[in-house]
Amino acid sequence: MYHVFLADDEPWALMTLQNLIDWSDYGFAVSGEAEDGEQALERIIRTNPDLIISDIRMPGMDGLSLLQTIRDRGLGAEVLLVSGYTDFEYARKALQYGCAGYLVKPVEEQELVEYLSKVKGILDGKNSGVKLTGENEDEGYQWGKIQVQNMVKYIQEHFGEGLTLATLAGEFKMSESYISSLIKKRTGKGFGEHLMEVRIQKAQEYLRTTNDSIEAIAERVGYPDYFYFTKVYKKATGISPAAYRRQL
């Protein structure tokens, strides 16, 4: 999902926009909001959303100033501006600042959906259109949060297989080192440590909820060697899987 931040000084307008569509149907989720420009800027800097939908006229800092400040700070979010006025001078200035679109209140569902489709195409292009080279592999480049989420989800679904960084590299068409850095940024752990944590959590779940043998559970969570599984489990939890089960 791409993350959306909403800014409008009228609470009813924020609520209307939130409830106008089912955002997830279009690949978006509303993850923040504000009722004035300065508050919006502070929260946008902190949360780094993918899309900002902001009213043009707000106290403290209007939508155009917010857009200009966002661009001056180098933030890459796409921006849609909303106004109760069909003021084409506003629209012209907004486009100069790199605005993705200009909506007129009351925002209509079809128009919003059309803009979301356009913005999603832009964001997808940003995420998939950059190729790794030897120089930028270490520095990385901006991929959308959705790719990292998909990697973590893939690990959750395939933890019982012989999962490696090479597996993920083939699945997501990225280098192993870059995948490793993304997973660490997302989870706070390297790939190997994160995979082990997922496997141990699943093993504990199976120890609690099934009568399967420990050998069978070890293989089910990706450790065909029972003795190695026991060693890893004890190192991670402080007790053996047999001892854990006896405590239940």
C-alpha positions in Angstrom: 0.0 0.0 0.0 1.1 3.5 -0.7 0.6 5.9 2.3 -1.5 9.0 2.0 -1.5 12.2 4.1 -4.5 14.4 4.2 -4.4 18.1 5.1 -7.4 20.4 5.4 -8.5 23.0 8.0 -12.1 21.9 7.8 -12.7 18.7 9.9 -15.8 17.8 7.9 -13.7 18.0 4.6 -11.1 15.6 6.1 -13.8 13.2 7.1 -15.5 13.4 3.8 -12.3 12.7 1.9 -11.4 9.8 4.2 -14.8 8.1 3.6 -15.3 9.0 0.0 -13.7 5.8 -1.3 -12.2 2.5 0.0 -8.6 3.6 -0.4 -7.2 0.1 -0.3 -9.1 -0.8 -3.4 -6.8 1.5 -5.3 -3.5 0.6 -3.5 -3.5 3.4 -0.9 -4.0 3.8 2.8 -4.7 7.0 4.7 -1.9 7.1 7.4 -2.0 10.7 8.6 -3.8 14.0 8.7 -3.5 17.6 9.8 -5.7 20.7 10.0 -3.2 23.4 9.2 -0.1 23.7 7.0 2.5 23.9 9.7 1.2 20.9 11.5 1.0 19.1 8.2 4.6 19.9 7.3 5.9 18.6 10.7 4.0 15.3 10.3 4.9 14.9 6.7 8.6 15.2 7.5 8.2 12.7 10.2 6.2 10.1 8.3 7.4 10.6 4.7 4.1 9.6 3.0 3.9 8.6 -0.7 1.0 11.0 -1.5 -0.2 14.2 0.1 -3.6 15.6 -0.6 -3.8 19.2 0.7 -6.3 22.0 0.7 -4.9 25.2 -0.9 -6.3 27.6 1.7 -5.2 26.7 5.3 -4.1 28.8 8.3 -0.4 29.2 9.0 0.9 27.8 5.8 -1.3 27.4 2.7 -1.2 24.5 0.4 1.1 26.1 -2.2 3.6 27.1 0.5 3.4 23.6 1.9 4.0 22.2 -1.6 7.0 24.5 -2.2 8.5 23.7 1.2 8.2 20.0 0.5 10.0 20.4 -2.8 12.7 22.6 -1.3 13.4 20.0 1.3 13.8 17.3 -1.3 10.8 15.2 -0.3 9.6 12.9 -3.1 5.9 12.6 -2.2 3.4 13.2 -5.0 0.9 16.1 -4.2 -2.7 16.7 -5.1 -4.1 20.1 -4.1 -7.7 20.8 -3.3 -9.5 24.1 -3.4 -13.1 25.4 -3.0 -12.3 27.9 -5.7 -11.9 27.3 -9.5 -8.9 29.6 -9.5 -6.7 28.7 -12.5 -3.9 30.9 -11.2 -3.6 28.6 -8.2 -3.6 25.6 -10.6 -0.9 27.2 -12.7 1.3 27.8 -9.7 0.6 24.3 -8.4 1.8 22.7 -11.6 5.0 24.9 -11.5 5.8 23.4 -8.1 5.4 19.9 -9.4 1.8 19.2 -8.3 0.3 16.0 -9.7 -3.2 17.4 -9.9 -5.7 20.0 -8.8 -9.1 19.0 -7.4 -12.1 21.4 -6.8 -14.3 21.0 -3.8 -16.6 19.1 -3.3 -14.2 16.4 -4.5 -16.0 13.9 -6.7 -15.3 10.2 -6.3 -14.6 9.6 -10.0 -12.2 12.5 -10.3 -10.3 11.4 -7.2 -10.1 7.8 -8.4 -8.7 9.0 -11.8 -6.0 11.0 -10.0 -5.1 8.1 -7.7 -4.7 5.8 -10.8 -2.4 8.5 -12.3 -0.4 8.9 -9.1 -0.1 5.1 -8.6 1.4 4.8 -12.0 3.9 7.5 -11.2 4.8 5.8 -7.9 5.0 2.4 -9.5 7.3 3.9 -12.1 9.6 5.3 -9.4 9.8 2.0 -7.6 10.5 -0.2 -10.6 12.2 2.1 -13.1 15.6 2.4 -11.6 18.2 -0.2 -12.3 21.0 -1.1 -9.9 24.5 -0.4 -10.9 27.8 -1.0 -9.1 27.8 2.6 -7.9 24.3 3.0 -6.7 23.9 -0.5 -5.2 25.6 0.6 -2.0 23.8 3.9 -1.9 20.5 2.4 -2.7 17.6 4.2 -4.3 14.1 5.0 -3.3 11.7 2.0 -3.6 8.2 2.2 -2.3 7.4 0.7 1.0 5.2 -1.8 -0.7 8.3 -3.7 -2.0 9.7 -4.2 1.5 6.4 -5.2 2.8 6.1 -7.8 0.1 9.5 -9.2 1.0 8.6 -9.5 4.7 5.2 -11.1 3.7 7.1 -13.5 1.3 9.3 -14.6 4.2 6.2 -15.1 6.4 4.7 -17.3 3.8 7.8 -19.3 2.7 9.7 -19.6 6.0 9.5 -23.4 5.9 11.3 -23.7 2.6 15.0 -23.4 1.9 14.7 -19.7 1.8 17.9 -17.6 1.1 18.8 -14.1 0.0 19.3 -15.6 -3.5 15.7 -16.8 -3.5 14.5 -13.3 -2.7 16.8 -11.8 -5.3 15.3 -14.0 -8.0 11.8 -13.3 -6.8 12.1 -9.5 -6.5 14.7 -8.9 -9.2 17.1 -7.1 -6.9 20.6 -7.7 -5.7 21.1 -9.7 -2.5 23.0 -6.9 -0.7 20.2 -4.4 -1.5 17.5 -6.8 -0.3 19.5 -7.4 2.9 19.7 -3.6 3.6 16.0 -3.1 2.9 15.0 -6.0 5.3 17.3 -4.6 8.0 15.9 -1.2 7.7 12.3 -2.5 7.9 12.8 -5.1 10.7 15.9 -3.9 12.5 17.5 -7.3 11.8 19.5 -8.9 9.0 17.9 -11.4 6.7 19.2 -14.4 8.5 18.3 -13.2 12.0 14.8 -12.1 10.8 14.2 -15.5 9.1 15.3 -17.3 12.3 13.0 -15.2 14.4 10.0 -16.0 12.2 10.9 -19.7 12.2 11.2 -19.8 16.0 7.9 -18.0 16.5 6.2 -20.4 14.2 7.9 -23.4 15.9 6.5 -22.1 19.3 3.1 -21.8 17.7 3.2 -25.4 16.5 4.6 -26.6 19.9 1.6 -25.0 21.6 -1.2 -25.9 19.2 -0.3 -29.3 17.8 0.8 -32.7 19.0 3.4 -33.1 16.2 6.8 -34.4 17.2 9.6 -31.9 17.6 11.4 -33.5 14.7 8.3 -32.9 12.5 8.0 -29.3 13.7 11.7 -28.6 13.1 11.3 -29.7 9.4 8.1 -27.8 9.0 9.7 -24.5 10.0 12.7 -25.0 7.7 15.2 -27.0 9.9 15.5 -30.6 8.5 18.3 -31.2 11.0 16.6 -31.8 14.4 19.8 -31.3 16.4 20.6 -28.0 14.6 17.0 -26.8 15.2 17.3 -27.6 18.9 20.6 -25.7 19.1 19.1 -22.7 17.3 15.9 -22.7 19.3 17.7 -22.9 22.6 20.1 -20.1 21.7 17.1 -17.9 20.7 14.8 -18.6 23.6 17.1 -19.9 26.4 15.4 -23.3 26.7 15.0 -26.4 24.4 11.8 -27.0 22.4 11.1 -30.0 24.6 11.4 -27.9 27.8 9.2 -25.2 26.3 6.5 -27.8 25.5 6.7 -29.3 29.0 6.0 -25.8 30.5 2.7 -25.5 28.6 
